[in-house]
Amino acid sequence: MLELSVVICAHNPRPQHLRRVLEALRAQTLPKEQWELLLIDNLSSEPLMTQWDLSWHPNGRHILEVELGLSAARQSGICESSGSLLVFVDDDNVLDPNYLSIARSIGMEWPKLGTWGSGATIPEFELEPAESVKAFLPCLSLRDVDVARWGNVSAWESTPWGAGLCVRSEIAASYCRLKDRSALKLTGRKGTSLSSADDVEMSYVARHDGFGTGVFPELKLIHLIPKERVSSDYLFKLSQAVYASSLLVTYKWGGGLPNNPFGPRDLLSTVKNLMARRGSDRRRYFTYVLAVIEARRLIAGNSSKELARYRAT
């Protein structure tokens, strides 16, 4: 078994971005003989196999996943991987040259961590975002911590995100078993949907299986962000999807249906908040209200009995 597998999931990636992603992987200090590279083509319009040469890597492979969705692509990478440690790299993530070497070292030094990831996910903007949208930028999975943070309870501060996510192979396998038997599925981004939290769910699985999670500032990467992703319309839509996904994963693993913001109990508070807020602050609050409604709709349409059985095992 190889020590490490790098999994890139891509659906119609920007060529200039994927080129930089692959160049950064080619420059890794960890010898290529110790890791494999899997480029998962998630139903791109033009097959990635015909556009991107991976022959520079002795363990490089193209894999086609015909079910659209980031979660499906990640599962495909898990099933095809050979490494004892998986590192998920988005098609707009430029890893620091030492990223794989440090990720491997953390795995060896911290045997009770099941998932870990970047504590220094730094943006490179094609267009500098306007001041009015900067409060929404964390939704782009940006993070910059000065010290390592870890734990074995659910906490966002020590939960790694998808960009540069490191997962032990046994946790990844356990995650796939859960996905196969769970009724309430977190699909990740799929087509025009900006839903998320499928990556976060891997950390819930790790904690369920007795492992911890962590983020480390020495794991550095650059997140390439095109100008379209800093528009107010996109960021408001993204924030709504992130809020809804967070509510779903919290409900799925902890229970507790979020209150209806327009129900008898919370209607007055919702109206007061909408009236008291102005500009982008009001719109941000409204996106949260819409996210709660969407999360409640999805929860109502699914049963959690299968997950309850999983948690009991």
C-alpha positions as MATLAB code, in Angstrom:
seq = 'MLELSVVICAHNPRPQHLRRVLEALRAQTLPKEQWELLLIDNLSSEPLMTQWDLSWHPNGRHILEVELGLSAARQSGICESSGSLLVFVDDDNVLDPNYLSIARSIGMEWPKLGTWGSGATIPEFELEPAESVKAFLPCLSLRDVDVARWGNVSAWESTPWGAGLCVRSEIAASYCRLKDRSALKLTGRKGTSLSSADDVEMSYVARHDGFGTGVFPELKLIHLIPKERVSSDYLFKLSQAVYASSLLVTYKWGGGLPNNPFGPRDLLSTVKNLMARRGSDRRRYFTYVLAVIEARRLIAGNSSKELARYRAT';
ca = [
       0.000    0.000    0.000;
       1.216    3.495   -0.838;
       1.596    5.933    2.027;
      -0.618    8.639    0.603;
      -3.201    9.267   -2.121;
      -3.964   12.719   -3.517;
      -7.519   12.975   -4.858;
      -8.492   15.889   -7.120;
     -12.211   16.095   -7.917;
     -12.966   18.269  -10.935;
     -16.034   19.213  -12.954;
     -15.264   21.512  -15.892;
     -12.265   23.036  -14.107;
     -10.694   26.327  -15.182;
      -7.603   25.261  -17.160;
      -5.406   27.991  -15.689;
      -6.375   26.917  -12.182;
      -5.958   23.176  -12.648;
      -2.598   23.795  -14.304;
      -1.354   25.562  -11.170;
      -2.819   22.827   -8.955;
      -0.905   20.153  -10.848;
       2.283   22.214  -10.983;
       2.182   22.586   -7.202;
       1.734   18.834   -6.819;
       4.601   18.207   -9.204;
       6.784   20.396   -6.958;
       5.986   18.513   -3.709;
       8.996   17.577   -1.604;
       7.514   14.168   -0.737;
       8.993   11.707   -3.264;
       6.444   10.762   -5.925;
       7.150    7.075   -5.379;
       5.497    7.389   -1.942;
       2.146    8.727   -3.127;
      -0.384    8.410   -5.916;
      -2.320   11.047   -7.838;
      -5.955   10.468   -8.806;
      -7.700   13.019  -11.021;
     -11.441   12.358  -10.776;
     -13.314   13.668  -13.810;
     -16.823   14.322  -12.521;
     -18.618   14.346  -15.865;
     -16.798   17.313  -17.404;
     -18.012   18.530  -20.799;
     -14.604   17.745  -22.279;
     -12.980   14.573  -20.854;
     -10.030   15.528  -18.673;
      -8.112   12.458  -19.810;
      -7.738   13.981  -23.269;
      -6.538   17.340  -21.918;
      -4.248   16.607  -18.982;
      -1.132   14.465  -19.116;
      -0.330   12.722  -15.837;
       2.575   10.679  -17.171;
       4.994   12.827  -15.137;
       3.734   11.009  -12.043;
       4.648    7.308  -11.689;
       1.378    6.653   -9.832;
      -0.892    9.077  -11.656;
      -4.325    7.985  -12.915;
      -7.425    9.436  -14.536;
     -10.788    8.230  -13.177;
     -14.220    9.026  -14.601;
     -17.172    9.420  -12.231;
     -20.457    9.676  -14.138;
     -22.667   10.549  -11.152;
     -22.625   14.317  -10.893;
     -21.784   15.755   -7.488;
     -18.725   16.429   -5.362;
     -19.656   13.788   -2.803;
     -19.961   11.130   -5.520;
     -16.564   12.166   -6.930;
     -14.956   11.976   -3.509;
     -16.431    8.529   -2.918;
     -15.025    7.416   -6.255;
     -11.596    8.659   -5.194;
     -11.875    6.817   -1.887;
     -12.784    3.546   -3.609;
      -9.962    3.844   -6.151;
      -7.247    4.995   -3.737;
      -4.429    2.837   -2.430;
      -2.931    5.107    0.229;
      -3.308    4.757    3.983;
      -3.850    8.525    4.014;
      -6.041   10.439    1.551;
      -5.542   14.135    0.781;
      -8.405   15.831   -1.042;
      -7.333   18.740   -3.217;
      -9.897   20.909   -4.978;
      -9.216   21.970   -8.555;
      -8.451   25.500   -7.333;
      -6.079   24.626   -4.464;
      -2.365   25.359   -4.843;
      -0.526   23.415   -2.157;
       2.624   24.626   -0.448;
       5.586   22.458   -1.604;
       5.816   20.792    1.817;
       2.077   20.131    2.185;
       2.121   16.378    1.528;
       5.245   15.833    3.591;
       3.784   17.715    6.556;
       0.400   15.985    6.196;
       2.165   12.620    6.330;
       4.222   13.660    9.383;
       1.111   14.841   11.251;
      -0.524   11.492   10.566;
       2.450    9.683   12.064;
       2.832   11.994   15.075;
      -0.877   12.208   15.869;
      -2.184    8.621   15.561;
      -5.525    9.484   17.187;
      -6.451   12.093   14.594;
      -8.857   10.785   11.965;
      -9.099   13.946    9.861;
      -6.954   17.061    9.722;
      -6.347   19.897    7.335;
      -5.175   23.358    6.465;
      -5.098   26.092    9.052;
      -3.730   28.507    6.451;
      -6.041   28.581    3.433;
      -5.113   31.910    1.880;
      -7.148   33.515   -0.925;
      -5.747   34.715   -4.214;
      -8.474   36.920   -5.668;
      -8.809   37.606   -9.363;
     -10.756   40.704   -8.304;
     -10.499   42.265   -4.857;
     -13.879   41.835   -3.118;
     -15.941   44.877   -2.221;
     -16.060   45.955    1.409;
     -19.790   45.183    1.544;
     -19.246   41.435    0.977;
     -16.153   40.797    3.099;
     -18.237   39.448    5.977;
     -19.241   36.567    3.675;
     -15.721   35.574    2.616;
     -15.323   32.803    5.249;
     -17.974   30.925    3.255;
     -15.261   30.474    0.615;
     -13.504   28.065    3.019;
     -10.819   30.548    3.990;
      -8.945   30.055    7.238;
      -5.863   31.514    8.905;
      -5.012   30.289   12.410;
      -1.814   30.927   14.315;
      -1.702   27.703   16.345;
      -2.867   24.132   15.802;
      -6.359   23.367   17.009;
      -7.633   19.867   17.658;
     -10.231   17.972   19.628;
     -12.554   14.978   19.695;
     -15.859   16.854   20.042;
     -17.810   18.729   17.406;
     -16.248   22.190   17.082;
     -15.844   24.255   13.929;
     -12.469   25.575   15.124;
     -10.901   22.119   14.906;
     -12.930   20.737   11.988;
     -11.013   20.687    8.687;
     -12.681   21.723    5.441;
     -12.507   20.118    2.005;
      -9.578   22.132    0.674;
      -6.507   20.071    1.559;
      -8.531   17.689    3.754;
      -6.512   14.741    5.101;
      -8.421   11.555    6.000;
      -7.179    8.183    7.199;
      -8.254    5.420    4.838;
     -10.227    3.585    7.541;
     -12.242    6.754    8.261;
     -12.845    7.252    4.548;
     -14.118    3.672    4.259;
     -16.400    4.162    7.258;
     -17.719    7.371    5.668;
     -18.585    5.503    2.463;
     -20.485    2.858    4.403;
     -22.494    5.602    6.089;
     -23.246    7.307    2.773;
     -24.530    4.057    1.304;
     -26.999    3.425    4.122;
     -28.046    6.932    5.143;
     -31.359    8.379    3.978;
     -30.390   12.020    4.584;
     -27.504   12.431    2.151;
     -25.145   15.404    1.950;
     -24.297   15.560   -1.748;
     -21.823   18.422   -1.767;
     -21.811   20.699   -4.779;
     -23.852   19.290   -7.590;
     -24.565   21.146  -10.814;
     -25.745   24.634   -9.873;
     -26.293   23.630   -6.220;
     -23.788   25.089   -3.764;
     -24.592   22.700   -0.923;
     -21.704   21.519    1.217;
     -20.838   19.763    4.518;
     -20.128   16.382    2.884;
     -16.481   17.064    3.743;
     -17.386   18.075    7.301;
     -19.303   14.822    7.701;
     -16.026   12.903    7.393;
     -14.964   14.526   10.662;
     -18.247   13.529   12.305;
     -17.512    9.959   11.217;
     -13.981   10.220   12.618;
     -15.258   11.367   16.003;
     -17.921    8.644   15.995;
     -15.168    6.082   15.385;
     -13.103    7.336   18.323;
     -10.697    9.680   16.522;
     -10.081   13.401   16.792;
      -9.900   16.187   14.215;
      -7.562   19.128   13.775;
      -6.312   22.051   11.712;
      -2.656   23.036   11.458;
      -1.190   26.391   10.315;
       1.848   24.648    8.808;
      -0.474   23.051    6.240;
      -0.590   25.957    3.819;
      -2.380   26.357    0.517;
      -3.616   29.077   -1.811;
      -7.284   29.138   -2.785;
      -7.703   30.576   -6.288;
     -10.900   32.646   -6.401;
     -12.253   34.001   -9.714;
     -14.068   37.324   -9.864;
     -17.484   35.677  -10.246;
     -17.175   34.186   -6.763;
     -16.866   37.543   -5.020;
     -20.038   39.029   -6.485;
     -22.716   39.839   -3.914;
     -25.288   37.590   -5.600;
     -22.963   34.591   -5.572;
     -21.831   35.111   -1.977;
     -25.376   35.515   -0.687;
     -26.405   32.331   -2.499;
     -23.325   30.544   -1.175;
     -23.916   31.694    2.396;
     -27.488   30.409    2.268;
     -26.252   27.021    1.029;
     -23.537   26.871    3.706;
     -25.987   27.773    6.471;
     -28.487   25.143    5.286;
     -25.809   22.459    4.956;
     -24.502   23.225    8.453;
     -27.999   22.832    9.883;
     -28.424   19.529    8.035;
     -25.198   17.960    9.274;
     -25.869   19.194   12.815;
     -29.358   17.701   12.759;
     -28.145   14.486   11.184;
     -25.585   13.813   13.893;
     -27.084   15.538   16.905;
     -30.805   15.781   16.286;
     -32.811   18.888   17.025;
     -34.934   20.275   14.207;
     -34.217   23.992   13.687;
     -37.148   26.197   14.688;
     -39.436   27.526   11.968;
     -38.565   31.257   11.721;
     -42.157   32.002   10.697;
     -43.761   29.708   13.260;
     -45.690   30.994   16.304;
     -42.626   30.752   18.533;
     -40.182   32.732   16.380;
     -42.256   34.877   14.023;
     -42.017   38.038   16.131;
     -38.238   37.690   16.527;
     -37.808   37.142   12.786;
     -39.878   40.217   11.899;
     -38.002   42.380   14.435;
     -34.657   41.289   13.054;
     -35.690   41.989    9.475;
     -36.976   45.448   10.415;
     -33.987   46.383   12.573;
     -31.313   45.417   10.075;
     -30.242   47.382    7.029;
     -28.443   46.787    3.729;
     -26.228   43.732    3.434;
     -26.740   42.893    7.109;
     -30.473   42.479    6.491;
     -29.831   40.420    3.387;
     -27.397   38.212    5.287;
     -29.989   37.584    7.990;
     -32.599   36.842    5.347;
     -30.294   34.256    3.738;
     -30.092   32.545    7.120;
     -33.898   32.515    7.413;
     -34.160   30.989    3.938;
     -31.492   28.433    4.877;
     -33.495   27.327    7.914;
     -36.598   26.895    5.767;
     -34.637   24.883    3.189;
     -33.025   22.698    5.863;
     -36.409   21.983    7.458;
     -37.823   21.033    4.058;
     -35.002   18.583    3.375;
     -35.177   17.089    6.848;
     -38.940   16.610    6.556;
     -38.455   14.696    3.308;
     -35.965   12.217    4.768;
     -35.918    9.682    7.537;
     -33.021    9.528   10.025;
     -33.738    5.955   11.173;
     -30.873    4.480    9.179;
     -28.408    6.948   10.700;
     -29.715    6.192   14.182;
     -28.917    2.539   13.582;
     -25.435    3.500   12.341;
     -24.747    5.625   15.430;
     -25.844    2.748   17.654;
     -23.280    0.346   16.193;
];
